[in-house]
Amino acid sequence: MGAGTVGVVVLGAAGAVNAFAEHKGAESEAEACYRITSETVEGPYDIDADKIRRDVTEDKEGIPLLLGIRVIDSETCRPIRNAAVDIWHCDAVGVYSGYEEVGNGGGGGPAPTGAPTDAAMGTPTSTPTGIPTGPPPGGGHQEPTDDERYLRGTWKTDKHGQVTFRTVFPGWYRGRCVHIHTKVHVNGEWTDAGDEGGNTCHTGQFFFDEESVLASAELEPYASNTAERTTLDEDMIYDGGAVTGGLLRLKYRKDGIGKGVRASITVGVDPEETNDGV
């Protein structure tokens, strides 16, 4: 069976509203208070892009993703208001904006025009082979190679500690499982240019379970991503800690992931700490 196709371009910002009901309110107050959510490195592709927005999609094709993040104080469990939350991630074929010259980490990329998208180019292999050639797992920040800034944005939390982003389900590149990067900034001043001053109290990554990733790989443009894929269990960053390790809660139609995914997570942080991931 050939791979299906999904594109956010068709939906646009207005279409996304029709695809999803707006996320309202905080998560259940009865939810467990997390002592801490795993800190990780920021990775090489963080950019202070000053993209103050909740819809980071731009013109990127992919499965619509509504990402709800709730930020709480890991000591008191109280929501943290006006925290500036950054997210950034690669597109469906594993490419980061600002670093398009790097491509898909040398592990593959979009299929050539006219190339078949079924058979070997469909569902990715679950076990990577050889030495990973994708972006390095640690810090080692790299300077941007271009001016693109899709799939990047910053917004502040509301009185419930909640912030919601509209984006697309990420793809993969060799050496890493599917993930989204995040930073949380507190004690700063929110201006027209974004968050000024304060401290970065959390640097982390959000992860997707294998079932959802395999389902996404049946659709275009994900099916054209020929990079060998690292599974969640094989990933060098994910610590296996489930929610406290950054594993997202996902909701989508099992018979139609292409219609969209709703993801949510509560992030427990220590607002007095500095964890910039460098």
BADO-700660 format. One record per residue (C-alpha): x, y, z. Coordinates in Angstrom, 1 decimal, decimal comma. Layout:
BEGIN
      X      Y      Z
      X      Y      Z
...
//
This chain:
BEGIN
      X      Y      Z
    0,0    0,0    0,0
    1,5    3,4   -1,0
    2,1    6,0    1,6
   -0,5    8,7    2,2
    0,1   12,4    2,2
   -0,5   15,1    4,7
    0,2   18,8    4,6
   -0,3   21,7    7,0
   -0,2   24,1    4,0
   -3,8   23,1    3,3
   -4,9   23,8    6,8
   -3,1   27,0    7,5
   -3,5   28,9   10,7
   -7,3   29,0   10,4
   -7,5   25,4    9,3
   -5,6   24,4   12,4
   -8,4   25,9   14,5
  -10,9   23,6   12,7
   -8,6   20,6   13,1
   -8,3   21,1   16,9
  -10,5   22,4   19,6
   -8,5   25,1   21,5
   -6,8   23,8   24,5
   -8,3   25,5   27,6
   -7,4   25,7   31,2
   -4,8   23,8   33,2
   -4,3   20,1   33,5
   -5,9   18,3   36,4
   -4,8   19,8   39,7
   -4,7   16,2   41,0
   -1,8   15,5   38,7
    1,4   14,4   40,5
    3,9   17,1   41,2
    7,2   16,3   39,5
   10,2   16,8   41,6
   12,1   17,7   38,5
   11,9   17,2   34,7
   15,1   15,9   33,1
   17,6   18,5   32,1
   19,4   17,9   28,8
   21,9   19,6   26,5
   20,5   22,3   24,2
   22,0   20,7   21,1
   23,8   22,4   18,3
   20,9   24,1   16,6
   19,4   26,5   19,2
   18,8   30,0   17,8
   17,7   33,1   19,7
   15,3   33,9   16,9
   13,0   36,4   18,6
   10,0   34,6   17,0
    7,3   35,6   19,5
    4,5   33,3   18,3
    2,4   30,3   19,2
    2,0   29,1   15,6
    5,5   28,1   14,4
    4,4   26,1   11,4
    5,0   28,6    8,6
    4,7   26,7    5,3
    6,1   23,3    6,5
    4,1   20,2    5,6
    3,4   17,5    8,1
    0,9   16,1   10,6
   -0,7   19,0   12,6
    0,5   19,0   16,2
   -1,0   21,0   19,0
    1,6   21,0   21,8
    0,4   22,0   25,3
    3,1   22,6   28,0
    2,3   23,3   31,6
    5,2   24,7   33,7
    5,0   24,2   37,5
    7,4   24,8   40,4
    8,8   21,4   41,2
    8,9   22,2   45,0
    5,4   23,7   45,5
    3,5   22,2   42,4
    2,2   25,7   41,8
    1,9   26,9   38,2
    4,5   29,4   37,0
    2,9   32,4   35,3
    4,7   34,4   32,6
    7,5   32,0   32,0
    8,9   32,3   28,5
    8,9   28,9   26,8
   10,9   28,2   23,7
   10,5   25,3   21,3
   12,4   24,2   18,2
   12,6   21,0   16,2
   13,3   19,6   12,8
   10,8   19,2   10,0
    9,3   16,0    8,7
   12,4   15,0    6,8
   14,8   15,8    9,6
   16,0   19,3    8,7
   16,3   22,3   11,1
   15,6   25,8   10,0
   18,7   28,0   10,1
   20,8   24,9    9,2
   19,4   23,7    5,9
   22,9   23,4    4,5
   23,5   20,6    7,1
   20,5   18,7    5,6
   19,4   15,6    7,4
   22,6   15,0    9,2
   24,0   13,0    6,3
   21,7   10,2    7,1
   19,3   10,7    4,3
   16,7   13,3    3,4
   13,8   13,9    1,0
   13,5   11,4   -1,7
   14,6   12,6   -5,2
   11,8   13,9   -7,4
    9,8   11,0   -8,8
   11,4    8,4   -6,5
    9,1    5,7   -5,2
    7,9    6,3   -1,6
    6,8    2,8   -0,7
    8,8   -0,4    0,0
   12,2    0,4    1,4
   11,4    4,1    1,6
    8,3    3,7    3,7
    8,4    2,8    7,3
   11,9    3,4    8,7
   14,1    0,7   10,1
   13,9    0,3   13,8
   17,6   -0,5   14,3
   20,2    2,0   13,0
   23,5    0,6   11,8
   26,9    2,2   11,6
   28,1    5,3   13,3
   25,5    8,1   13,6
   26,2   11,0   11,3
   23,5   13,4   12,5
   23,9   16,4   14,7
   26,0   15,8   17,7
   24,1   14,7   20,8
   25,8   17,2   23,1
   26,2   20,9   23,1
   28,7   22,3   20,6
   26,5   25,1   19,3
   26,8   25,7   15,5
   26,3   29,1   13,8
   23,2   29,2   11,5
   23,8   28,7    7,8
   20,7   30,5    6,6
   17,9   32,9    7,6
   15,0   30,4    7,8
   13,3   30,1   11,2
   10,3   27,7   10,7
    9,4   25,4   13,6
   10,8   27,8   16,2
    9,0   30,0   18,6
    8,6   31,5   22,1
    5,5   32,3   24,1
    4,6   32,9   27,7
    2,6   30,8   30,1
   -0,8   32,0   31,4
   -2,0   32,0   35,0
   -2,3   28,2   34,9
    1,3   27,9   33,8
    0,0   26,8   30,4
    1,3   27,6   26,9
    0,1   26,0   23,7
    2,0   25,8   20,3
    0,8   24,9   16,9
    3,4   23,0   14,9
    3,9   19,8   13,0
    4,9   16,3   14,1
    8,7   16,2   13,8
   10,6   13,8   11,6
   13,9   12,1   12,4
   17,6   12,1   11,5
   20,3    9,5   12,0
   21,4    9,1   15,6
   18,4   10,6   17,4
   14,8    9,6   18,1
   12,0   11,9   17,3
   12,0   14,9   19,7
   11,3   18,6   20,3
   13,7   20,9   22,1
   12,6   23,3   24,8
   13,8   26,0   27,2
   12,0   27,7   30,0
   13,0   31,2   31,1
   11,8   32,9   34,3
   12,2   36,1   36,4
   12,6   38,1   33,2
   10,6   41,0   31,7
    8,2   40,2   28,8
    8,6   42,9   26,1
    7,6   43,3   22,4
   11,0   41,7   21,7
   10,4   38,7   23,9
   11,7   37,8   27,3
   14,5   40,0   28,6
   16,8   39,2   31,5
   16,0   36,6   34,1
   17,4   33,0   34,0
   17,0   29,9   32,0
   15,7   27,4   34,6
   15,2   24,4   32,3
   16,6   23,0   29,1
   15,0   19,8   28,0
   13,6   17,7   25,2
   10,1   16,2   24,6
    9,8   12,7   23,1
    7,3   10,6   21,1
    6,4    7,0   21,7
    7,2    4,4   19,0
    3,6    3,7   18,0
    3,0    7,3   17,0
    6,3    7,6   15,1
    5,7    4,4   13,1
    2,2    5,7   12,3
    3,6    9,0   11,1
    6,1    7,2    8,9
    3,3    5,8    6,7
    2,4    9,3    5,5
    4,2   11,8    3,3
    6,4   13,7    3,7
    7,7   11,5    6,5
    7,7    8,4    4,2
   10,3   10,2    2,0
   12,7   10,5    4,9
   15,3    7,8    4,1
   17,5    8,4    7,2
   18,0    5,4    9,5
   15,9    5,9   12,6
   17,0    5,6   16,2
   14,2    4,3   18,5
   13,2    5,8   21,8
   14,9    3,1   23,7
   18,1    3,4   21,7
   18,3    7,2   22,1
   21,3    8,6   23,8
   19,4   11,5   25,4
   16,1   10,1   26,6
   16,6    8,7   30,1
   13,7    6,3   30,1
   11,9    8,3   32,8
    8,6    8,5   31,0
    6,8   11,8   31,7
    9,6   13,1   34,0
   12,0   12,2   31,2
   10,1   14,3   28,7
    7,7   11,7   27,2
    4,7   13,4   25,8
    1,1   12,3   26,3
   -0,4   11,9   22,8
   -4,0   11,9   21,6
   -4,9   11,1   18,0
   -7,2    8,9   16,0
   -5,7    5,5   15,7
   -7,1    5,1   12,2
   -6,1    8,6   11,1
   -3,0   10,2   12,7
   -2,8   12,5    9,7
   -5,8   14,4   10,9
   -3,7   15,8   13,8
   -2,1   15,0   17,1
   -2,7   16,7   20,5
    0,4   16,4   22,8
    0,7   17,5   26,4
    3,2   17,5   29,3
    3,8   19,1   32,7
    7,3   20,4   33,2
    8,5   20,6   36,8
   11,3   23,2   37,2
   13,2   24,9   39,9
   12,8   28,6   39,1
   15,9   29,6   41,2
   18,2   27,3   39,2
   20,1   28,0   36,0
   20,0   25,2   33,5
   21,0   26,6   30,1
   22,0   23,3   28,6
   25,4   24,5   27,3
//
